[in-house]
């Protein structure tokens, strides 16, 4: 339970579009935001659920290639010229 009002760096006010003028705090399970330049005020309930990890190509298992998709790798001799076939 935090009642210290802190400015949020880099945030623009949704009403007046002033940057770095929005401050936020939490009190009694409710998150508050307000702009010090205009009369914008917002309160949001704090949800108990934390969002899960986003699905990306990095955190998913790699599909196994089909047998007909596997191709051998040919290593080329660096001393051999392309015309020496």
N, C-alpha and C positions, 0 to 999 in steps of 0.2 A: 504494500500500500504506500504509494509515493504521492506526495502532494507538492513536491518541488516543481515549479513551472520552468521548463527548459525550452529554449529556442531550437528549432529543427533546421539545421544548415541545409541550404540549397532548395528548400521547399518554397513554392509560390502559393500565395493565398488564392483559393478558388474563386473568391468574389472580386477582389481588387487587383490581383496579379502582382502584388508587391512581393519581392523576393526577400527571404530571411526575416520575415516579420511574423511568422506563425510560431506559437509556442504550444507545448503539449504537457499534460500531466495526467496522472491516474489517481482516482479517489473512489473508494468503496466499490471496486470492481467495474468502474466505468472510466473509459479513456476520454479525455477532453482535449479539444484543439480550439485555439482562438487566434485571431489576427490582431496585432496591436495598432494597425493602420486603419482598419475599418471595423464594422460591427459583426464580422463573421464569427460564429461560434458553432461548434459541433460536438456532440457527445456520441460515443460508440461503445457498445457493450464489449467487454473483453471476453473472447471466446476461449474455452478451455482446451479445445482441440488445436494442436499445432499442425500446420499443413505438412503433408508428406513430401518425400523427395520427388522432384519432377522427373519424368521419364525422358531419358536422353539415350543417345547411341552408346555412351560410355558406360552407363550402369545397367545395360541389358546384356544378356548372354549372346554370344556370337552364334549365328546359325552355322551348322556344319555344312560345308560345300558338298554337293552331290558328286558322286564318283566321276561322272562325265565332265564335271567342271574343273577337275584337277588337271593342271598342265605342267609338264616338267620345265624346269628352268635351264636354259642353255647358257653356260658360262663361256664368254668369249676370251680368247687369248689376246692380251694387250699387245704382244709383240707381232701379231699377225695382221697384215694389212687386209682391208676388205676385198681386194682383187685377188688374194691368194687362195681362193676357194678351191 
